[in-house]
Amino acid sequence: MSNFLGKRLRVGVAIPSTNTSAQPEMEAMRPLGVTNHIGRMIIDDDSLTHEAGFNRVIENIRSSTPDAIRSLRHCGTGAIIVAVSPDGYWEGHSAHEALNGRLAEAAGGAKIIMSADAILAALKALGGIRRIGLISPYLELGDEPVSRFFTDSGIEVAAMHGLGGRTPSNISDVTPANLRDAVLDVDGPGVEAIVQVGTNVPMADFAAAAETWIGKPVLSNNAVLYWHALRSCGVTDPISGRGFLYENH
């Protein structure tokens, strides 16, 4: 790469137009010599309170994601993060693999980084964790497919807490108290790690801090996505202050 700002790696990040958390969180994680480049998926801020609305959001994501990825093809990206959760989990492993293949074709050679793959890779890197507490951004309607994806992957979901997002943009409207209550609700004896899904939940800093008082990994979706993009492209610097995953793996 000739661009000295991104001489080590350029990361593409495809983000829904409603998402206000992924871009600033991932920019704060950027090592020296790595640059981030943003493409937006144009979606409506539809309701997530009923199945028809949730399905419209997923269809909007499906139709707009390839164009967002193609908009990043000429940036020389080594990896493109697809910073959206529901479509990766909604219809199970076979649908996820098919989606990954379509997006890889749109990426033109860049590695595709999706939440489901990144989180499973992180659990493996942390010693093969098999029992988690799960934090979802959704109401109950969206919680079940996410939980099922993990159980189908051989990961036991010991407890689940939904943050109750009612629209894609509303997912970001959480407070530190909401996040603290969620962590405490899903923690317990035998829980090896806490996993938070939902890229519009601003939890990266809180997750790293929470690890210091519960003594186990707390995996924020955006932090894990960015970690997986870096590691998949050979950037292995330990980053202090970012939690167990960044500091040790």
N, C-alpha and C positions, 0 to 999 in steps of 0.2 A: 504494500500500500504506500502511495506517495504522499497522501494527506497527513501532515505532521500532527494535526489535532487528533486524528483517529489512526495513528500509525500502528497501533496494536490490534485494534478491532473496531469495526463500525457495527452497531446493533440497530436493526430496524424494530420499531414497536408499532404494531397496528392496534389502534385503540378505538372503541366506540365513541361517537361524537358526544355522548352523554357522560363520559367518564372524565372526572376531574382529579382522580387520585393517582392513577398509574404513572402518568408522565412526571409529575414532581417527585414521586417516590423513587422511580428508577433513575432519574437524574441525580438524586442524592447518593445513589449507590455506585456511581460511575468511577472506576479507577482511572488514574492518569494514563493517557494514551488511548482511551476508549471513548467513542462518541455515540450518542443516541440520535436516531432519526425517526420522526413520527409520521405515520399515515393514519388518517381517520376513516373509520367505518361510519357512514351516514345512516343513523337509525332514528326512529321516532321514540319519544319518551313515553312508551305505552305502559298500560297497567300490568303489573305482575300479580295482581290479586285474584285473577281467574285464569283458567287454562287457555281460553281463546286469546287473551292478551299476552300471556307468556309465549304461546306459539307464534304470535305475530312478531314479538321481539326476536325470537330465534330465527324466523324466516328472514327478517330484516338483516340480522347478523350474517346469515348464510349468503344472502345475495350481495352484500356490500363488502365482505371480507376479502374476496379475491382482488377486487379493485384497489383496496387499501394496501394489500401486499404488493401488487404490481406497481403501485406508486413509489415503492421503495427499491425496486429492482436495480435502478441505475445509481444508487448510492454506494455500491460496492460493499453491501452488508454481508458479514459472515453468517449472521443468524437474524431471523425475524421472529420476534415474540408476538404471538397472537394473544393480546391482553384482554381476553374475554373468557368467561367460564362456562355459561350454561350449555352451549352447543357441544362442547367437548364431553359432557357427562350425560346429556339428556337421553340418548338412545343406546347407551352401552358401548362396549369395547369395539364391536365390529363397525358400528357407525363412526366411532372416533377414529379408527384406523382409515376408513374410507375418506373421512374429512381431511385427515392429515395428508393423505396422498394427493388430494385435489389442491390443497394449499401449497404443498411442496412444488407441484407443477407451476403454480402461479409465481412462486418465489424465484424461479430461474436459477437454482443452485444453492441458494442460501439455506441454512438449516432452519426448519420450522420448530419453534419452541412453544408448546401448549401446556396449559396448567396441569392436566391430568398426568402427562409424562414427567413434567418437572417435579411434581410432588412425589410421585412414586420413586423417582431417582433420588430425591432428598431423603426419603424414608430409608431407602437402601443404603445410602451413604452414611446415615446416622446409626448404622449397625443392624439394619434389617428390622426396623420397627414394624410390629404387626398389630398393635392395639392403640387406637387414637381417640381423642376427643375432637369432635368436628364442629367448626363454626361456619355457618352458612349465611349469606347476605339476605336470604329470601324468607318468605312466609312458608308455611308447611308445604304448599304446592310445589315449590322448588327444592325443598329439602330432600325429599325421598329419592329423586334420581341421582343426586350427588352422593348420598349415603350408599345407594345400591352400587354405584360405580366402584366405590372402595371395597365393599364387601365382595363384589365379584372379582376383585383383584387380590383377594386373600387377606385384606386388612379388616380387622374387627373394629367397628365403630361403637365404642363403649357408651358414648353419650353425644347428643347433638343439640346445638343451640342455634336457632334462626334469629337473625338481627331484624327481620321484618321489613325489608325494603319493599316499597310499594310500586316504584317505577325504577328504571335503570339509573336515573340521576339521583333519586332519593336514597339509593343505597349508600351514598357517601355521607348522609346526614346522621352520623353516629358521633357519640361523645366518648372520651376516655372512660367515663363511668359505664357506658354501654359495653365497651370492650372488656373492661375489668369484670363485669358481671358475667359476660359470656365465657371468659377464661375460667372463672371460678365454677361456673355451672357445669362445664364439660370435663374439668379435672377430677381426679379421684384415684383411689388405689388401683394399681395395675395399668393406668393410662401412661403410655410411654412417651407420647408427644401430643401436642395440640396442633391441629391443622385448620387454618382459616382459608376458605375459598371465597372468590369474589374480588375482582380486580379494582372495583370502585370503592372498596372498604379501605380507608386510610389507616392501616394497622402496622406498617413496617416498623416504625420507631417503637410503638407500644409493644409489639411482639418481642423485640430484642430486650426491652426493659422487663417484661413479664418473666422472661427466662431467669432473671436474677432472683425473683422471689418465689417461683414454683420449682426451680431446679431441674427443669426438663426442657426439651426443645419446644418452641412455639413458632410454627411455620406460617408466616404471612404470605399470601398468594403472590404479591408483587415481588417480594424479596426472593422467593423461591424461583419464580420465572427468570428473574435477572441472574441469579446464581447459576441456573442451568444453562442460560445462554452463554455466560462467561466460560463456564467449565467445558461446555461442548465445543468451544472454539479455542481451548488451550490457555485461557487466562485463569490462572490458579492462585493469584495473590490472596493470602489471608487478609481480611478487612476487619480491623478491630471495631468494636461497638455495634456490630451487625448481628451478633448472636452466634450460637454454637455452629451453625452450618457454614457461615462465612469465615469464621475464625479457624476452623479445624478441618474443613473438607473442600 
